[in-house]
Amino acid sequence: MIVEVLYFAEFKDITGKEKEKFELSDNHLKDLVCLLFKKYGDNLQNLIWDEKIQKIHNIISVIINNQPIHEKDPSIINLSDGDIIAFLMPVSGG
């Protein structure tokens, strides 16, 4: 299964890319997140992952196919072939 990840703001700064495709052997979002951590290391992991609760930080918005995910633990979401995923930081104004 192939999914595409879109990178914005800090995610784009860390990866140096606007988007990237990944081939997954499993269909859970957590498997994609693990691939991202292996490829981009601690900087990306610290941005996305909350070590205390072993979940995606609750401040990170997960968007799949332009739809926000409203799960307490988005890492358990099942992905499908062709899905487009984005992780967004909170917007600050001023």
Steps between C-alpha positions, in 0.01 A plus 500: 500500500631845411407819687615858458604734781477877459743711704428851628678746733739324741442166329616647169802655672605164646442291186605758243205387288143603424376143457617142488357156427546196721429133446345345810482131587234567765207737478516681835601865528744396774699299244535808282604708801768242586638518145515878528690475829752256352556722198508843670609420855441670832411844364189367331424252777510771766266712290238227449528248783415534870731256678304511827178368353653323198269675254504780248508832687148630557605839359575343159212495253493193278335553162424207269365575152418858607293376796609569860523193720327530837628192681654503847776281356534575128788252469246214496325638190505267202640638178406400147701485181529849351422690823653845540607581856609827659606585854431859599627707789264733686450836334607799701390851429602838604 
